[in-house]
């Protein structure tokens, strides 16, 4: 039976955290709102946009200011991030995805981005054709760390959780994997620190995308059993 590797997007496949901070800052400026500091914005990466703006602005998610922020962010996303997406791939990602597909793995993306933004980013980075399924935050009722996103991917592909592994750079990714019954790989080159990642109990920890491949290909951990 096929195995599936599910990837987070920002901070896992594409080095977008710095660009995300710039995009949030531009959105705040366009709204006439005082910009948050970079560390506060960075701490929201991995959350759906509504929750991120709600937290940063200190207002409920249904507040009109949140909707305005999301709209401005999406406009600046197209202007600031998409044009340089191909230059933002982490080392080894393009080659690694080709290798995994050649070895028979199914590949998927589970991201806190809206589907349209995720699809556009993957296409701009030249990665979209590698993935059988892409699930965004607007396609589920409960995004990460709830297991719904992972469960939707497994149901779509007809693959049981024991034959799936989630690869991500935040505790949200790892908690989703655990709740869905999957193994997980925490990558240390993204948003959350090693200490934060360890607190979520990942199956493996990887310092590079080459290490990710070693983790999902390993036989000692029972992954290919």
N, C-alpha and C positions, 0 to 999 in steps of 0.2 A: 504494500500500500504506500501511496505517496506521503511524503512528509512536507510540512509547510513551515516556512520561516516568515514571520510577520515582523515588519520593521516600523518603528516610529520614523518620522520624517525629519523635522527640525532638530538639529543637534545629534542626529544619528546617521542619516544619509547625506544631508546637506548642511554645511556650516553657516546657518542663517541667524544664530542668536544676535550677533552684532547688528546685522541688517534689521532684525526685528526691533531692537531697541531704537534704531534710527527711524523706523517706520512709526512706532508708537509716538516718538518725540515729535515727528512731523504732524501726526494726527492731532496731538494735543495743541500744537501751535496753531493749526488751522481752525481749531475750536475756540481759541482764545483762552485755553486752560493752561495753568502753570504745569510745566512738564515735571514728571516724577524723575528721581535720579535713576541712573542706569541699573543699579543693583536691584531696585524695587521692580523695575520693568522685567529684568532678567528672571526674577523669582517667579513671575507669572507664566513664563514659557512652559508649554505643556498643558496649559488650561485652555478651554474654549475662549474665543474672543470676548463673549459676553461676560464670562466670569472674570476674565483678566481686567477688562475695563471697569467692571463693578468694583473689584478690589482696589484698583489704582485710584479710582475717583471717589471711593467711599460712599457709593450710592447703591440702591437695590438693582439687580439685573434688569428689571423691567423699566427702569428710569429712562426717559427720553434721551438723556445725555449719553447713556451707554449705546443706544442704537445709533446715535450720531457718530460716536467714536468708532464703532464697527464699520460704518459706511466710509468714514474718512480713511481708516486703516486699510480697507480693501482697495481703495483708490490709490493710495501711496504704495501699497504692496506691488501693484502692477508697474508702478513707475520706478521704485527703488530696488526691488528684489528680483523680479522676473528677468530683466535684461542681463543680469550677471549670474544667473542660476548655474550655468555651466561651469563657471569658475569657482563655485562654492562647494563642489563635491569634496567630501573628505577623501584623503588618499586611500586608494585601493577599492573604493566603492564600485566604480564602473566595471573594473575587471572582476571583482568579487561576485557581483551579481551574475555576470556571464558564466562564471565558474559554477555557481550554485544551480543555475538553470541547466547547464550541461550535465550536471550530476543527477538531474531528475527531481530536484526540489521544486515545489510550488512556492511562489513568492507573493506576499501581500503587504499592504501598508495599512496601518491603523494610526490615524493622526487626529490631533485636536483641531487642525485646520478644517474649515468647511471643505466639502468635496471639490467644489469648483476651483478653489485656490490650490488645493493639493494636486489636483489633476494638472492645472496650469504649471505649477512649479516642477512637477515630474517631467512634463513634456519639455519645458524650457531647459531642464538639466539633462535631457536626453535619456531619461530612465523609464519613462512610462511603459514602454513595451515589455519590460521585464516582469511586470506585475499582473497576476491573474485577477486580483481584487484590490480595490482601494476603497477604504471606508473612512469617511470624514465625520466630524462631530455632529453635523446636521443630519446625519443618516440614522442616528440612534436617539433614544429618549434619554439615556444616561451615558455620557462619555466617560473616558478614563478618569479615575481608576476603577470604575464599575466594569464588570466583565462583559457587558453587552456587545461592545465593539468586537472583541475577540470571538465571542460566541457567534456573531453574525458571519464573520469570515469563515469559521469552521463549518457552519451550516451551509454556507454558499458553496464551499469546496467539497463538502461531504467527508471531512477529515476529523477524526477524534482528537481530543485535546492532548492525549498522550503522544501524539505524533506531530505536535506543534511546539514551536519555540518563539518567544517574543524577544525582539532585540530593541533596546531603548536606552535613553540617556537620563531618564528621570524616574523617580519612585512611582509616579503615576503609571508608567509603562509596566513596571515590575509588579505592582500591586494588581493591575488588571490581569496580568499573566497568571499570578498565583490564584486569584479568585476564579479564573476560568479553567484552572487545572493544567496549565501549560508550564513547561520549563521556560527559563528566561536567561538572557545574556544582558548584563549591564555594561554599557560602554562608558569609559571614564573620560572621554575627550569632549563630552557635551556639556550640558547645563549643570547637573547636580554633581556634588563632590563624591569622592569614593566613600566617605563616611556615610553620607546620606543614602547612597546606593546600597551599601551593605546593610543598612537598617531595614531595607525592604526584602532582604533574603533572596537575592538572585541565585540561580543555579550556577552560573559562571560569571566572571568579570573579565572584560576584554579592554586592553589599552589601545587597540587599533582595529581597523576593519579586517586586516589579515588575521588577527586573533579571533575575531568573530567567526570567521570561516573555520578555524581550528576547533572552536567550541561546538558548532553545530555539526561538524563532521566527525566528532570524536565517537569512538565506539566504547571507550572505557566508562563513559557516563551513562551508557545504555540508550543513548539517543537514537542510534540506528538499529536498535533491537526490534 
